[in-house]
Amino acid sequence: MKSLKYIAFLLLSIIFISCSSDDHTSTPDPTDETIGLVKIQEIANENHTIEIYSKNGSLIQGYNLITIRLKDKKNNEYLKDAQISWLPVMHMNMMEHSCPKSEVHKVEGKQTLYTGDIIFQMAQNETEYWDLTFTYMVNKISYTAKDIIKVPASAKKTVSTFTGSDNVRYIIAYIAPENPKVALNDMSIGVYKMQDMMNFPVVNNYKIKIDPRMPSMGNHGSPNNTDLAQSETGGFYKGKLSFTMSGYWKINMQLLNSSAQVLKGEPVTTEIPSSSLYFEIEF
Ligand SMILES: [Cu+2]
């Protein structure tokens, strides 16, 4: 009888301890909305901590889908109603420049998450680096926070910067498929122009012709690809990308303006095995 009482007491203590310790460590937010995301880093100022997330926990040269959350340092609560803008800047030896980026907006159906995308057209190196500045409004007060970010080089070509035959500087970026399959894949590409060193707006009403090839296998192609076009102004360019087998593929492209003039890239022929405008995929 005595030992039973003791066991009951022990059990109660364990339950009590685990419950109370739970209560003390839990954050004010009932649900963690960042499940499935990995933190890249935090950028802080005196008032807030900005947590930066992606699917794999790192940034890379090319297209990046980024999710952020802002924590008030005073009460550890996440901000649910902030207006946020951001500015990535590359500090090069001879100059500074930004890159294509979307607006930052609230994630639909989430209370504390904000999202946007950034296309880093260049990678960092030993002497040149990127930083990211956030400017945001909370209760009509403006704040900024800034820090250095890591942007390593991509192993495959997923972003291209070039001058078109119209003398405009363009940046195009591979966005999807994120996980290519031996199938007809939904393809997305972002097309931007360099207005000046800090502004890279979306280019509308152009067209991208694609011709995926396997250079290691007689440069064979694939059937049923479709050219990429916008379905809405300001949006990505979308089409169908066909893979008949896994391995290394070169996605040869041509960029056409709204008058169907070729601005960059060549059709693939026996004499010309590759376009000067291309992305690389290996899967
Ligand atoms: Cu640069």
Residues whose N, C-alpha, C, O or C-beta is under 5 A from the ligand:
A	BS01	CU	M90 M92 M122
